[in-house]
Amino acid sequence: MSSAIAVAPTLDTERTTSHRRSPLDSAVLLGATGLLFFAPLAFGAVEPWAIFVLEAGSTALFALWALHEAATGELKIAGNVTFLPMLAFSALIIFQIATKQTAYRAATGSAFLLFCSYGLLCFLVVQYLRRTWQLKVAAVAFSVYGFVLATFSLIQGLAPNGKLYWMRTPKFGGWIYGPYVNHNHYAGLMEMLFPVPLVIFLSPRVQRSHKAMAAVASAVMVSTIFLCGSRGGMLAFAVQMALLAAVLIRRRERRRTTMALAAFFVLAFAVLAWIGSGELAQRMTSIPIATQTELSGGMRLSIDRDCLKMFLHKPVTGWGLGVFSEVYPQFRSFYTNLTIDQAHNDYLQFLVETGVVGFGIIAWFLFSVYRAAVAKLKVSLPDLNADVALAALLSVSGILVHSFVDFNLQIPANAVLFLVICTVAGMEQRFGVHPRRRPGGA
């Protein structure tokens, strides 16, 4: 049996070989989506059992893909601009483990396995999210998922009892909102989800009735970012809206899209005022006091300074991925009876754990994502690929802003969704694109 390896074509067309038309295409894509949906519901996938499901599930889906490719004798792999940086990051972590550059090999090994599961899901999404109808189904699924989760979180927020799902008490307490112990991480999830229905609402290719449903879904999600009380989430939303406005200004139909965006704002804040204006006002007035007393306030600056000291001790390859909680007590410059296991700043934590080499790889990754997405936004008349790029850029930008003041990317549910969205943003144009038929061809 002969075998061939090639880069798969990226056009949105039915695949020519019979095995490519098998139900496995949709099954693997459905499985990957199911894992992305499962992780937030499992308290952000921070507990060992949820991490195992994420790792085992992604490995099983990849094994299905590999076995199917081996059985057909033809290996076709679609590339993505994110793959090389992710491989380089993996090589760095392997180097940390192999050369004992990590302060705690077990923690780094565990973090590496989790990162591999993220990479597998990103790889599978690129291989199987290839047709326009798949994209539309996925967009609707994520919109409905976000809306249902936000609605549940609203109800739980209106009638809380201090327990997750009204049933489980967190071991170490927390500010519960939705399925998350930490309300900031819930806000991070919504920052990545609400741009999907928002872009559907703004797109001229969507029916008016569908636009209305998308606007409601996005507005409900946005309202919970404010109602959950996350200051980082509010800041991220403001930056996302500024970025969206900048993109819309460059488009031809500025007047129509501006009016649509204004209508969305009215709807979002109407939902917010209707459901929880009193709670929001109380939270906003308490911000100056909370900034001085919470861990996210003055103590955060001390943690940032301590992180810089940690970085200076091992600046090249860092202390090892996933070892922050093990190393930080040696450098902590203040007393507290709280356990500080995260830096509350994703950038500083990655700098500490992976050094300038890892930080450079992360910068390369983000540059590749933004360059690929912005290139699709520069078309004179926006198409479906531009809409995908816009939604992805808004999601990515929101979480990157929030990462300056929190640790969303240390939460598996948020981290894997972030990486998958980055991968989608970095895709070449493949949706709504049809190859020209050759004269006399089949």
Buried (B, 14 or more C-beta within 10 A) or exposed (E): EEEEEEEBBBBBBEBEEEBBEEEBBEEBBBBBBEBBBBBBBBBBBBEEEBBEBBBEBBBBBBEBBEEBBEEBEBEBBBBBBBBBBBEBBBEBBEEBBEEEBBBBBEBBBBBBBBBBBBBBBBBBBBBBBBBBEBBBBBBBBBBEBBBEBBBBBBEBBEEEEEEBEEEEEBEEEBBBBBBBBBBBBBBBBBBBBBBBBBBBBBBEEBEEEBBEBBBBBBBBBBBBBBBBBBBBBBBBBEBBBEBBEEBBEEBEBEEEBBEBBEEBEEBBBEBBEEBBEEBBEEBEEEEEEBEEEEEBBEBBEBBBBBBEEBBEEBBEBBBBBBBBBBBBEEBBEEEEEEEBEBBBBBBBBBBBBBBBBBBBBBEBBBEBBBEBBEBBBEEEEBBBBBBBBBBBBBBBBBBBBBBBBBBBBBBBBBBBBBBBBBBBBBBBBBBBBEEEEEEEEE
